[in-house]
Amino acid sequence: MDAALITTVFELPGFRVVKTFGVVRGIIVRSRSIVGTIGAGLQTLIGGNITLLTNLCEKTREDALQQAVEHAQALGANAIIGLRYDATEIMQGVTEVLCYGTAVVVEPV
């Protein structure tokens, strides 16, 4: 799927929606490792960007997006509109990241 056809808006300029498949999603549940937790704790002593956690968050969002794209492609979609992320802490140190949107087929106008 072309990354330009994955968007947070509900319309793609220059394209029209010709078919809608409904909601697609990718769900990832991740926990911090003991090494990551200790490393992040040390980084907080210095201050600034906590790169260990930033990288974990970015990887988790990327994986959730990839799952949503695969779900959309399995339905026959070539685009996802209205893309959103949501995160919930399930228990201490364990977070669910949900990526969801509407799978559609678009064609150039």
Sequence and secondary structure as in RCSB ss.txt:
>XXXX:A:sequence
MDAALITTVFELPGFRVVKTFGVVRGIIVRSRSIVGTIGAGLQTLIGGNITLLTNLCEKTREDALQQAVEHAQAL
GANAIIGLRYDATEIMQGVTEVLCYGTAVVVEPV
>XXXX:A:secstr
  GGGB SSS  TTEEEEEEEEEEEEEEEEE  HHHHHHHHHHHHH S  HHHHHHHHHHHHHHHHHHHHHHHHH
T SEEEEEEEEEEEEETTEEEEEEEEEEEEEEE 
